[in-house]
Protein backbone atom coordinates (compact mmCIF):
# COMPACT_ATOMS: atom_id res chain seq x y z
CA UNK A 1 0.00 0.00 0.00
CA UNK A 2 1.03 3.61 -0.47
CA UNK A 3 1.28 5.81 2.61
CA UNK A 4 3.03 9.02 3.53
CA UNK A 5 5.52 8.86 6.38
CA UNK A 6 3.40 11.34 8.32
CA UNK A 7 0.38 9.01 8.11
CA UNK A 8 2.49 6.10 9.29
CA UNK A 9 3.90 8.12 12.19
CA UNK A 10 0.45 9.20 13.35
CA UNK A 11 -0.74 5.60 13.24
CA UNK A 12 2.25 4.41 15.28
CA UNK A 13 1.87 7.17 17.88
CA UNK A 14 -1.81 6.36 18.31
CA UNK A 15 -0.95 2.69 18.72
CA UNK A 16 1.53 3.26 21.54
CA UNK A 17 -0.90 5.45 23.44
CA UNK A 18 0.43 8.95 22.82
CA UNK A 19 -2.31 11.40 23.79
CA UNK A 20 -0.49 14.75 23.73
CA UNK A 21 2.40 16.17 21.73
CA UNK A 22 4.24 19.43 22.33
CA UNK A 23 6.24 21.61 19.98
CA UNK A 24 6.19 24.11 17.14
CA UNK A 25 5.41 23.35 13.48
CA UNK A 26 7.85 24.35 10.78
CA UNK A 27 9.18 23.53 7.34
CA UNK A 28 10.41 20.07 8.37
CA UNK A 29 7.40 18.76 10.28
CA UNK A 30 4.29 20.45 8.82
CA UNK A 31 3.06 17.18 7.30
CA UNK A 32 3.26 15.44 10.65
CA UNK A 33 1.36 18.27 12.32
CA UNK A 34 -1.33 18.02 9.63
CA UNK A 35 -1.76 14.37 10.57
CA UNK A 36 -1.80 15.08 14.31
CA UNK A 37 -4.44 17.73 13.69
CA UNK A 38 -6.85 15.16 12.24
CA UNK A 39 -6.13 12.50 14.85
CA UNK A 40 -9.05 11.61 17.10
CA UNK A 41 -6.71 10.33 19.80
CA UNK A 42 -3.82 12.81 19.91
CA UNK A 43 -3.94 16.51 20.78
CA UNK A 44 -0.97 18.58 19.55
CA UNK A 45 -0.15 21.50 21.86
CA UNK A 46 1.68 24.47 20.39
CA UNK A 47 4.15 26.32 22.60
CA UNK A 48 6.06 29.59 22.46
CA UNK A 49 9.43 27.94 23.03
CA UNK A 50 10.57 24.34 22.66
CA UNK A 51 12.15 24.30 26.12
CA UNK A 52 8.64 24.61 27.54
CA UNK A 53 7.49 21.80 25.25
CA UNK A 54 10.15 19.47 26.65
CA UNK A 55 9.21 20.16 30.27
CA UNK A 56 5.51 19.68 29.42
CA UNK A 57 6.30 16.32 27.85
CA UNK A 58 8.34 15.42 30.94
CA UNK A 59 5.32 16.19 33.15
CA UNK A 60 3.00 14.03 31.04
CA UNK A 61 5.31 11.07 31.50
CA UNK A 62 5.56 11.65 35.25
CA UNK A 63 1.86 11.92 36.05
CA UNK A 64 0.00 9.91 33.40
CA UNK A 65 0.02 6.53 31.69
CA UNK A 66 0.98 8.15 28.37
CA UNK A 67 4.51 8.94 27.22
CA UNK A 68 5.44 12.62 26.86
CA UNK A 69 6.14 13.38 23.21
CA UNK A 70 7.87 16.26 21.44
CA UNK A 71 7.37 17.14 17.77
CA UNK A 72 9.94 19.77 16.81
CA UNK A 73 11.85 21.08 13.84
CA UNK A 74 15.51 20.16 13.36
CA UNK A 75 18.46 22.24 14.59
CA UNK A 76 16.95 25.30 16.33
CA UNK A 77 13.84 23.48 17.57
CA UNK A 78 15.89 20.61 18.90
CA UNK A 79 18.56 22.76 20.53
CA UNK A 80 15.87 24.85 22.23
CA UNK A 81 14.31 21.66 23.65
CA UNK A 82 17.63 20.30 24.89
CA UNK A 83 17.27 21.56 28.48
CA UNK A 84 14.05 19.62 29.06
CA UNK A 85 15.35 16.56 27.23
CA UNK A 86 18.49 16.60 29.34
CA UNK A 87 16.47 16.91 32.55
CA UNK A 88 14.40 13.87 31.57
CA UNK A 89 17.59 11.96 30.77
CA UNK A 90 19.12 12.75 34.18
CA UNK A 91 15.88 11.96 36.02
CA UNK A 92 15.03 8.72 34.21
CA UNK A 93 11.83 10.01 32.59
CA UNK A 94 10.63 8.35 29.35
CA UNK A 95 10.15 10.76 26.44
CA UNK A 96 9.75 10.52 22.69
CA UNK A 97 11.59 13.28 20.83
CA UNK A 98 10.31 13.27 17.26
CA UNK A 99 12.07 15.67 14.97
CA UNK A 100 11.85 16.51 11.31
CA UNK A 101 14.98 16.09 9.27
CA UNK A 102 16.46 17.43 6.06
CA UNK A 103 15.68 15.62 2.83
CA UNK A 104 17.59 12.41 2.24
CA UNK A 105 16.70 12.18 -1.47
CA UNK A 106 18.77 15.13 -2.72
CA UNK A 107 22.32 15.27 -3.99
CA UNK A 108 22.81 18.63 -2.30
CA UNK A 109 24.19 19.35 1.14
CA UNK A 110 24.03 22.50 3.32
CA UNK A 111 20.26 22.27 3.44
CA UNK A 112 18.24 24.46 5.80
CA UNK A 113 18.76 23.34 9.43
CA UNK A 114 21.17 20.61 8.38
CA UNK A 115 23.29 19.41 11.30
CA UNK A 116 24.33 16.10 12.85
CA UNK A 117 21.41 15.82 15.24
CA UNK A 118 22.36 12.32 16.34
CA UNK A 119 25.76 13.42 17.56
CA UNK A 120 24.04 16.27 19.40
CA UNK A 121 21.42 13.99 20.96
CA UNK A 122 23.72 11.09 21.79
CA UNK A 123 24.61 12.48 25.22
CA UNK A 124 21.03 13.45 26.12
CA UNK A 125 19.10 10.33 25.13
CA UNK A 126 19.21 6.58 25.60
CA UNK A 127 19.34 6.04 21.84
CA UNK A 128 18.78 7.84 18.54
CA UNK A 129 16.91 6.58 15.47
CA UNK A 130 17.01 7.75 11.84
CA UNK A 131 14.14 6.81 9.53
CA UNK A 132 15.56 6.12 6.06
CA UNK A 133 12.50 4.67 4.28
CA UNK A 134 8.76 4.43 4.74
CA UNK A 135 8.96 0.82 5.93
CA UNK A 136 11.02 2.01 8.91
CA UNK A 137 8.51 4.45 10.37
CA UNK A 138 6.15 2.19 12.33
CA UNK A 139 8.61 -0.44 13.61
CA UNK A 140 11.17 2.23 14.49
CA UNK A 141 8.67 4.24 16.55
CA UNK A 142 7.57 1.04 18.31
CA UNK A 143 11.18 0.20 19.10
CA UNK A 144 11.91 3.73 20.28
CA UNK A 145 8.93 3.54 22.63
CA UNK A 146 10.20 0.26 24.09
CA UNK A 147 13.71 1.67 24.56
CA UNK A 148 12.32 4.77 26.29
CA UNK A 149 10.42 2.65 28.82
CA UNK A 150 12.76 -0.31 29.16
CA UNK A 151 15.29 -0.65 31.98
CA UNK A 152 15.97 2.76 33.47
CA UNK A 153 13.55 4.95 31.45
CA UNK A 154 14.68 7.98 29.51
CA UNK A 155 14.24 10.02 26.32
CA UNK A 156 14.85 8.68 22.84
CA UNK A 157 15.32 10.64 19.62
CA UNK A 158 13.68 9.83 16.26
CA UNK A 159 14.48 11.82 13.11
CA UNK A 160 12.02 11.57 10.21
CA UNK A 161 13.26 13.31 7.02
CA UNK A 162 10.75 15.76 5.58
CA UNK A 163 10.55 14.03 2.20
CA UNK A 164 9.50 10.76 3.87
CA UNK A 165 6.80 12.62 5.80
CA UNK A 166 5.50 14.34 2.69
CA UNK A 167 5.72 11.73 -0.04
CA UNK A 168 4.05 8.36 -0.30
CA UNK A 169 6.02 5.15 -0.20
CA UNK A 170 5.35 1.44 -0.28
CA UNK A 171 4.65 -0.36 2.99
CA UNK A 172 3.64 -4.00 3.23
CA UNK A 173 1.57 -3.61 6.41
CA UNK A 174 0.61 -1.36 9.31
CA UNK A 175 0.92 -3.70 12.27
CA UNK A 176 -0.72 -2.91 15.61
CA UNK A 177 1.55 -2.43 18.59
CA UNK A 178 1.97 -5.47 20.81
CA UNK A 179 3.53 -4.56 24.15
CA UNK A 180 6.82 -6.26 24.92
CA UNK A 181 7.27 -7.80 28.36
CA UNK A 182 10.35 -6.02 29.70
CA UNK A 183 10.31 -7.66 33.14
CA UNK A 184 13.70 -9.10 33.90
CA UNK A 185 14.85 -11.72 36.36
CA UNK A 186 17.12 -10.72 39.20
CA UNK A 187 19.64 -12.52 41.40
CA UNK A 188 17.75 -14.68 43.91
CA UNK A 189 20.90 -15.26 45.95
CA UNK A 190 21.24 -11.50 46.36
CA UNK A 191 17.63 -11.40 47.57
CA UNK A 192 18.36 -13.99 50.24
CA UNK A 193 21.46 -12.06 51.27
CA UNK A 194 19.34 -8.91 51.59
CA UNK A 195 16.79 -10.77 53.71
CA UNK A 196 19.54 -12.01 56.04
CA UNK A 197 21.00 -8.53 56.45
CA UNK A 198 17.65 -6.90 57.16
CA UNK A 199 16.43 -9.64 59.46
CA UNK A 200 19.57 -9.50 61.61
CA UNK A 201 19.79 -5.69 61.70
CA UNK A 202 19.19 -3.98 65.02
CA UNK A 203 18.59 -0.54 63.50
CA UNK A 204 17.63 -0.73 59.81
CA UNK A 205 16.65 2.31 57.73
CA UNK A 206 15.25 2.87 54.25
CA UNK A 207 16.29 5.40 51.60
CA UNK A 208 14.07 5.67 48.52
CA UNK A 209 14.18 7.53 45.21
CA UNK A 210 12.00 8.05 42.17
CA UNK A 211 12.74 4.52 40.97
CA UNK A 212 10.68 3.12 43.85
CA UNK A 213 7.49 5.04 43.04
CA UNK A 214 5.53 2.02 41.73
CA UNK A 215 6.37 0.06 44.87
CA UNK A 216 4.76 2.62 47.19
CA UNK A 217 2.09 0.38 48.78
CA UNK A 218 4.45 -2.49 49.58
CA UNK A 219 7.14 -0.02 50.58
CA UNK A 220 4.92 1.28 53.38
CA UNK A 221 4.26 -2.30 54.54
CA UNK A 222 7.97 -3.08 54.41
CA UNK A 223 8.87 -0.01 56.47
CA UNK A 224 6.25 -0.94 59.06
CA UNK A 225 7.47 -4.53 59.16
CA UNK A 226 11.05 -3.40 59.72
CA UNK A 227 10.04 -0.50 61.97
CA UNK A 228 12.53 1.50 59.90
CA UNK A 229 12.72 5.26 59.33
CA UNK A 230 12.29 6.26 55.68
CA UNK A 231 14.06 9.14 53.94
CA UNK A 232 13.63 10.08 50.29
CA UNK A 233 15.64 11.76 47.58
CA UNK A 234 14.53 15.14 46.29
CA UNK A 235 12.96 13.61 43.19
CA UNK A 236 11.49 10.80 45.26
CA UNK A 237 9.60 13.05 47.70
CA UNK A 238 6.25 11.58 46.63
CA UNK A 239 7.39 7.94 46.76
CA UNK A 240 6.64 7.55 50.49
CA UNK A 241 3.60 9.25 52.11
CA UNK A 242 4.69 12.24 54.19
CA UNK A 243 1.97 11.63 56.80
CA UNK A 244 3.20 8.12 57.53
CA UNK A 245 4.85 8.05 61.01
CA UNK A 246 8.10 6.55 59.67
CA UNK A 247 8.62 9.28 57.08
CA UNK A 248 11.55 11.53 58.00
CA UNK A 249 12.02 13.87 55.03
CA UNK A 250 14.53 14.40 52.23
CA UNK A 251 18.01 13.02 52.83
CA UNK A 252 19.38 11.48 56.01
CA UNK A 253 22.85 12.90 56.67
CA UNK A 254 24.07 15.97 58.57
CA UNK A 255 22.39 18.23 55.98
CA UNK A 256 18.94 16.76 56.62
CA UNK A 257 16.32 17.76 59.20
CA UNK A 258 16.74 16.44 62.77
CA UNK A 259 13.99 13.81 62.33
CA UNK A 260 16.07 12.21 59.59
CA UNK A 261 19.59 12.71 60.88
CA UNK A 262 18.77 11.43 64.37
CA UNK A 263 16.56 8.49 63.39
CA UNK A 264 19.23 7.32 60.91
CA UNK A 265 22.05 7.77 63.42
CA UNK A 266 23.57 4.35 64.22
CA UNK A 267 21.86 2.66 61.29
CA UNK A 268 23.47 -0.77 60.86
CA UNK A 269 21.70 -1.79 57.63
CA UNK A 270 20.46 0.59 54.95
CA UNK A 271 17.95 -0.51 52.34
CA UNK A 272 18.27 1.83 49.33
CA UNK A 273 15.66 1.53 46.58
CA UNK A 274 15.57 3.35 43.26
CA UNK A 275 18.23 5.90 44.22
CA UNK A 276 21.66 6.59 42.78
CA UNK A 277 23.02 8.30 45.94
CA UNK A 278 23.52 11.48 43.94
CA UNK A 279 24.82 14.77 45.26
CA UNK A 280 21.67 16.57 46.45
CA UNK A 281 20.01 13.99 48.73
CA UNK A 282 23.37 12.90 50.17
CA UNK A 283 24.30 16.48 51.11
CA UNK A 284 27.23 16.60 48.69
CA UNK A 285 28.07 12.96 49.55
CA UNK A 286 28.25 13.76 53.26
CA UNK A 287 26.11 10.85 54.46
CA UNK A 288 27.41 7.89 56.44
CA UNK A 289 26.35 4.66 54.73
CA UNK A 290 26.73 1.47 56.79
CA UNK A 291 28.74 -1.50 55.59
CA UNK A 292 25.53 -3.49 55.31
CA UNK A 293 24.00 -1.70 52.33
CA UNK A 294 21.23 -3.37 50.32
CA UNK A 295 20.94 -1.48 47.04
CA UNK A 296 18.06 -2.06 44.61
CA UNK A 297 18.03 -0.33 41.23
CA UNK A 298 17.02 -1.12 37.67
CA UNK A 299 20.29 0.32 36.37
CA UNK A 300 23.22 -2.00 37.15
CA UNK A 301 25.67 0.90 36.83
CA UNK A 302 24.01 2.70 39.76
CA UNK A 303 24.38 -0.16 42.24
CA UNK A 304 27.39 0.45 44.44
CA UNK A 305 28.59 3.33 42.28
CA UNK A 306 29.08 5.77 45.17
CA UNK A 307 28.83 3.47 48.19
CA UNK A 308 29.71 -0.26 48.11
CA UNK A 309 26.72 -2.59 48.41
CA UNK A 310 26.82 -5.78 50.49
CA UNK A 311 23.79 -6.99 48.51
CA UNK A 312 22.98 -5.51 45.11
CA UNK A 313 19.74 -6.35 43.33
CA UNK A 314 19.35 -5.17 39.76
CA UNK A 315 15.75 -5.16 38.59
CA UNK A 316 12.29 -3.67 38.84
CA UNK A 317 11.81 -2.19 42.33
CA UNK A 318 8.10 -2.97 42.29
CA UNK A 319 8.80 -6.69 41.83
CA UNK A 320 11.77 -6.89 44.20
CA UNK A 321 10.11 -4.98 47.06
CA UNK A 322 7.09 -7.28 46.86
CA UNK A 323 9.32 -10.37 46.95
CA UNK A 324 11.41 -8.91 49.77
CA UNK A 325 8.27 -8.27 51.79
CA UNK A 326 7.12 -11.86 51.35
CA UNK A 327 10.51 -13.28 52.25
CA UNK A 328 10.70 -11.21 55.42
CA UNK A 329 7.47 -12.75 56.66
CA UNK A 330 4.79 -10.18 55.91
CA UNK A 331 2.22 -12.94 55.34
CA UNK A 332 2.47 -13.84 59.01
CA UNK A 333 1.75 -10.24 59.92
CA UNK A 334 4.77 -10.11 62.20
CA UNK A 335 6.96 -7.15 63.00
CA UNK A 336 10.67 -7.82 63.09
CA UNK A 337 11.30 -5.30 65.86
CA UNK A 338 9.16 -4.36 68.81
CA UNK A 339 8.27 -0.93 70.09
CA UNK A 340 7.51 2.44 68.62
CA UNK A 341 10.68 4.18 69.73
CA UNK A 342 11.70 5.27 66.24
CA UNK A 343 8.21 6.57 65.45
CA UNK A 344 8.17 8.59 68.66
CA UNK A 345 11.64 9.96 67.95
CA UNK A 346 10.55 11.09 64.46
CA UNK A 347 7.33 12.66 65.78
CA UNK A 348 9.16 14.48 68.58
CA UNK A 349 11.89 15.83 66.29
CA UNK A 350 9.36 17.02 63.72
CA UNK A 351 7.30 18.76 66.39
CA UNK A 352 10.36 20.42 67.92
CA UNK A 353 11.61 21.56 64.51
CA UNK A 354 8.23 23.05 63.64
CA UNK A 355 7.98 24.76 67.02
CA UNK A 356 11.45 26.26 66.56
CA UNK A 357 10.41 27.78 63.24
CA UNK A 358 7.04 28.94 64.58
CA UNK A 359 8.83 30.81 67.37
CA UNK A 360 10.98 32.69 64.89
CA UNK A 361 10.12 36.40 64.76
CA UNK A 362 9.48 37.00 61.07
CA UNK A 363 8.40 40.60 61.47
CA UNK A 364 6.54 41.82 58.41
CA UNK A 365 7.38 38.66 56.49
CA UNK A 366 5.44 35.41 56.38
CA UNK A 367 6.76 32.77 58.74
CA UNK A 368 7.62 29.68 56.63
CA UNK A 369 5.73 27.41 59.04
CA UNK A 370 2.48 29.26 58.36
CA UNK A 371 3.11 29.20 54.62
CA UNK A 372 3.75 25.45 54.45
CA UNK A 373 1.00 24.57 56.91
CA UNK A 374 -1.42 26.59 54.80
CA UNK A 375 -0.30 24.99 51.56
CA UNK A 376 -0.53 21.50 53.08
CA UNK A 377 -4.05 22.19 54.37
CA UNK A 378 -5.20 23.55 51.02
CA UNK A 379 -3.76 20.76 48.86
CA UNK A 380 -5.23 17.27 48.43
CA UNK A 381 -2.89 14.38 49.28
CA UNK A 382 -2.24 13.78 45.59
CA UNK A 383 -1.73 17.45 44.73
CA UNK A 384 1.02 18.29 42.27
CA UNK A 385 3.36 21.10 43.28
CA UNK A 386 5.48 22.80 40.58
N, C-alpha and C positions, 0 to 999 in steps of 0.2 A: 504494500500500500504506500501511497505518497502522503507524507506529513511534513509540516515545517518543524524545525527544531523547537520553536516556541510552543507549538501545540504539544509536542512530546514532553517538554519540560513541565508544562502546566499539569498534564496527566500524571506525571511522576510525583510532583509535589502534592497533588490531591491524594494520591495513593498512600503516601507516607504520613499523611495527617497534618500537613502544614495548613494553618488556618489564618495566619497573618504574615505579611511580608513588609519590610521597611526599606526605604531608599528613595532615590530620585531617578526619574527616567532621563534618558539621553540618547544620543545617536546610536550607541552600541547595545541598548536593551529595550528600545521602544516596542519591538515585536513581542517580547516577553511580557511587557506591561499591558499590551493590548489583550493578550491571552488571560492574564490575571484579572483584568477588568471584566471579562465575561465569565469568569469562574463563579460557580454558585457556592463554592466551599471556601475560597480564599479571598481575604480582603487585603488589597495592597494599601499601605499607609504611606503617604508622601511626607517627607520631613524637610526642614530647612537646612540641615547639615547632616552628612552621613555619620558623623560621630554619634549624634543623637539616635540615628537608626540602629547603630550597633548596640547601644546600651538598651534600647527598647527590645531588640531581639534577645539580648541577654536576659532581660526580665521575663519575657514570655517563656523561655526555657526554665527559668527558676520556679515559676509559680503555676505552670499549667502542664498539661500532658501533651502539648504540641512543641515542636522544636522551633526556636527563634530563627528567622530566616531573613537575610539581607538580599536585596536585588539592587546592585549598584553598577555604575559605569566604570570602565577600566581607568587605571592611572589615578586621576584626581579623586574620583569617587571612592576608590579603594584605599588610597592613602589617608583620606579624611576619616574613613571608618576604622582605621588601624587601632586607635586607642581602645575602642570598645571590643574589637576582636582580640587584642592583646590581653585585656582584662579577663575575657572569657577563657582564654587559653591558660592564664595563670590560676584562675579559680576553678577550672575543671567543669566549665559550662558548655553543653553541646550547642552548636550553632552551624547553620548552613550559610556560607557566604557565596552567593551566586553572582557572578560578574560577567558582563559582556566582554567580548574580546575582539581584537582587530580581525579583519578578514584573513582566512587562511587559504584562499583560492586566487590570490593575486601574486604576480611576480615582483611587485614593488614592496619596498620596505620604507621605513620612516612614515608609517601611517599615523593618523591622529590617535593620540593616547597610546602609542605603541611602547611598551616597556616589558621587561621580564617580570611579570607579576608573580610567577611561581617562586622565583628567587626571593622576592620581596615577602611573600607569604610563608615561606618555608619555616621561618623562626616564630611565627605567630599562630600556626595551625598544626593539627596532627598530621595532615596530609593534604596535598593539592592534586587536583584532577584537571585534565585538559580534554575537552570534547573535540574529536577530530573528524567525526562523521555522524550522520543522523542515527545510525544504529547504536551509537555510544550513549545517547542522551539518557534514556530510561535506566538501563543497568548501571550507569555511572552515578546517577543521582541516588539510586537505591544503595549502592555500595558506599557512597559518601555519607549517607544517613546512618548506615550501620557503623562506619568508622567513628562518626561523631559521638555515638552513644555507647560504643563498645569500650570495655576496659575503663580507664579513667576518661570520662567524657571531655570533649573539647571541640573547638571550631574546625571546620574543614572548608577548603576553598575549591570552587568549581568554576572554570572559565568556559563559557560557551561563545565561540566566535559569532559575530553578527551575521555573517552570511548563512551559517547553519540555522540560526534563529529565523531568518527571513525566508529562505528558499526551501522548497520541498525536496525531500530525499526519500529513497526507498527504505522501508523498514519491514521486516518480516512479521513482527507481532508487537503488540503493546501489552506486555504481561502485567498482571496485578502484582502488588507487592506482598510477598509472604515473609512475615517477620522471621528473623534468624534468632535462634536460641543462643544467647551469648554467655549463658551461665557457665562458669568454669569450676572445675574441681579444685580443691585446696588440700594442703598437706594435713592429713588426719593425725599424724604423729605430733605435729606442731600444736594441733588442737588439744591433744591430751597433755602436752607439756604446759600449755596455757592453763588448763583446768587444774593441774597439780600446783602451779605457782599461785593461782588465785585462791584455791582451797586452803593452802597452808599459810597464806598471808595473814598477819595480825592486823595490818592497817593498809588495806588496799584503797586505791583511788582510781577514778576514771577521767580520761581527758578525751573529748570528742570534737570532731570537726565536721565540715560540710558533708564529707563522704559517708557519715553515719546517719544522714537525715531520714532515709527510708527504714531505718531500724529503730525509730523513735519509741514505739510501743514496747518492744522487747528490751530496749535499752533502759527504760524506766524500771521494768521488772528486774533486770539484772542488777541495777544499782541498789534496789531495795533488798534483793537477795544477799548482796555482798555488804550491805550497809556502808556503801562507799560514797564519799563526796564526789561530785561531778562538776568539772570545769569545762568550758568550751573554748574554741578558737573564736576569733572575731567573726569570721564568715559562718561559723557553726552556732552562732547565738541562738538560733531557733531550733536547733536539733534536740535540745533537752528543755522541758518546760520550766520556765523561770519560777513558777509558783510551787514547784516540787521541793519538799524540805531538804533534799540532798543537793540541790543546785547551789553552786557557790559563785558563779560569775565567769567572766572572761579571763583566761590565764590562771596560773596557780603558783607562780614564783614570787619573788620579792616585789615585783611591779604590780601584782594583783591586789585586790581588795582584801582586808583582813579575813573575811569569811573563807576565802580561797587559800591564802597563804598559810593560815593557821590550821585549817582542816587537812591540808596536804602535808603539813610538817611531820616528818617521821614516816612518811609513806614507804612501805617496804615492797610494794608491788603495784606498778602502774599499768593499767589497761588503757591503751591509746587506740582510738578507732577513727579512721577516716581523717587523720591529721598528718601533716608532713613536718610538724615541729618547726614551723617557719618563724621568722624573726618577730613578728608582732605579738602573737600569743605567748611566746616564750620570754618576752621582755628582753629582746636582743640577745637571745640564747642564754639568759641568766637563770634559768630554772635548774633545779637539782632533780635529775631523773634517777630513780633507783636502779640497781643492777638487775633486778627482776622486772624487766619491761616486756610486756606483751603488746606487740604492735600489729594492728590489723589495717591493711590498706589494699585497694585494688591495683595500685601501681607498685610493682616490685621494687622499683628504684627508690621509692620513698621509705621503705621499711629499713630501719636502722641507718638511714642516711646521716642524721645528725646525732643520734644517740643509739648505741648498740642495743639490739633487742635479744633477750634471752629466748623468746618465742616469737617468730614472725609468721603471720598468716596472710598470704596474698590471695585476695578474692573479694567477693561481694559482701560488704559489711552486713547487709540485711540477712543473708543466709548464715554467715558465720556467727553473728550475735545470737540468732535463734538456736543454732546448734550448741553454742557455748552455754546458753541458758538451760537447755535440756540436760547437758552433761553435768552441770553443777547442781542438779537436783531440784529444779523449779517445779517439776511435776509433783513432788512430795510436799510442796508448799513450805519448805523449810528455809529458815534464814541461817546463813553460815556464821553469823556473829550476833551475839545478844546485845541488847541495850540500845538506847537512843542517844548515846553520848555525842556522836558526831552530828546528829541532827540538831541537838540542843546547842552545840558549839556554833554551828552555822547560823542558827536563828539569833543567838545572842550577839554574835559579831555583826550580823546585818543590822540588828536593831541599834547597836551602839554606834555603828558607822552612820546610820541615818540620823540618829539623835545628834551626833557631832556636827553634821552638816546643817541640821535644822537650827542649831544654836548659833550658827554663824550669823553675824550682823551684816546683812547684805545692803543695808542702807536703802537707797532709792532703786536698787536693782532687784531682780527677781531671784529669790533663793533657789538654787538648783533642785533642792528637795521638793519644793512646791511645784516646780515645773514638771519634774518627772512623775511625781504622784498624780498630778492632773492629767498628764498624757496617758499614764497607765489606766486611770479610771475611765477616761473617755474612749480608749481603744478596746475593741473586742480582742479576745485571746489570739485570734488568727489575723490580727491587723498587720498590714505591711507598712513599715516605716522606711522612707527613702530620705 
